[in-house]
């Protein structure tokens, strides 16, 4: 029963994560309060306990990191042919751009981040996806890593942030 409740809560928290990209800290804090309440409900923890340890025991990332996790996995799928072409077209490796063959970023698996003029446009997948991808360590951006290993190592990386 507990795992069923846990699965229901995580799916509700994860639905429409991409909409939460770039929202204010106040709105993210509201979502975090909901996640903390769900954590207390599932584990029986007291309301005033330190939730970071309880979340870690459940293997749940805080809301801010959940958004980054989902976005990074989506970019990974775009780069490995597991996502629709309309999304994959926004994930352009630096190596594909002419005139940049001798830059350090060409060997680290980074993506081109398009320039934007407004803060609103920086919330789009075309911009935020490459920004998140480029912020990952080089080991995670390796093209040889499987999707399961990527998810596992990404979660460990985000837990340690």
N, C-alpha and C positions, 0 to 999 in steps of 0.2 A: 504494500500500500504506500509506504514511504517513497519508494522509487517512482511510483506512478505520479504522486504529487510533485516530486522533484522534477520529473520530466515535463509535467504540465507547466510548472512555473518557469523553467528555463526556456521553453518554447515561447511563452508569452513575453518574457524579457527580451528574447532575441528577435522577435518579429519586428520587421522594419528598422533594423539597426542602422541601415544606411541613411535613414531619415534623421537620425540623431547626430550625424557628422556635423561638427561645427556649432552645435547648439550651445547656449550659455551654460556656465557652470551651475547656475541655479537650477536649471531643468535637469542637468545630469545628477545633481544632488538629490532631487526629488526621486529620480529613478533608483538611485543608490539606496535611499530610505526604503523604497519598496522591496528591493532585493534584500536588504538587511532584515526587514520584517518577515519576509519569506524564509530566510535563513533561520530566524528564531523559531518560526512555526515548525519547520522541518526537524531541527536539531533539539529543540527544547531549550535553547540557550536563553539566558536572560537578556533583556533589552539593552542593558548598559554594559554588557561584555564587549570586549574588543572584537569587532566583527572580522577583521582581516584574517585572524587565525582560524575562525570558524568557517569563513569562506574558503580558505585554503584546504581545510579538511574535507570540504565538499567538492573540491576541485573546481570551484566557481571563480571566475575572474571578476573583479569589480567592473562596473558598467563601462567606464572609460576604456578599460583594456578589452572588454568584450567587443566593443565597436571596432577597435584596431584589429583584433583577432579575426573577426568576420571579414573585414576589408582586406587584410593580408591574404587570407585563404582565397578570397575571390580573385585577387590579382594573381596568385599562384595558379589558379585554375585557368585564368586567361592566358598566361604564359605557356601553359602546358597543353593547350587545346581542349580543355574540359569546360569551357564557358562559351556562351553565344558569341558569334563574330562581332556583333555591335558593341559588346563590352571589350573584347580582346583587341579591337582596333585602337583603344585608348591606352594600351600598355605597349609602348614602343621602347625597345632597348636603346640605350645610348649608342651601342655599336652599329645600329642601322643608320645612324645619321652620318652623312658624308662630312668629311673634314674634321672628324673627332676621333680618328683612329689611334692617336697617340696619347689620349687622355687616360689618367689613372682610373676614371669611372667606367671605362670600357671593359676593364678586366674584372670589375667587382659585381657585374650583373645589375647595374642601376638602370632606372627607367628615365625617360625624358619627362620632365614636369613642365607642362605648358604654362605660359605666363597668363596672369589674369589681371583684370582691372578692378574687380569688385570683390568684396569679402564673400558675397553670396556665391559667386562662381567658383571660389576656392573650395566650396563644399561639394562640388560635383565629383563623380567617380573619376573623371578624366584627370583631375588634379589631385584629389585626396588619395586615390589609389596609389599612384606613383610616389607620393610623399611618404606614405606609410611604408611602402616597399623599400624605398631608399633608406629609411630609418632603421631597417632591420640589419643585424650583423651579416657579414659576408657569407658565413657558413649557412645561414638560412636562405640566402639568395642563390645558392648553388643549384645549377640545373639538374644535377644528378640525384637530388633528394626526392624520395617518394612522398606522396601526399600525406600518408599516415605519419611518417617521420617528421614531415614539415609541421603538421598540426601539433604533434607532441613537443617538438623542440620550441615551437613558437609559444606554446602555453607556458613552458618552463621559463623562457625568456621574459614573457610578460609578467609572470609571477615574481620574478626577481627585479623588475623595474621599480 
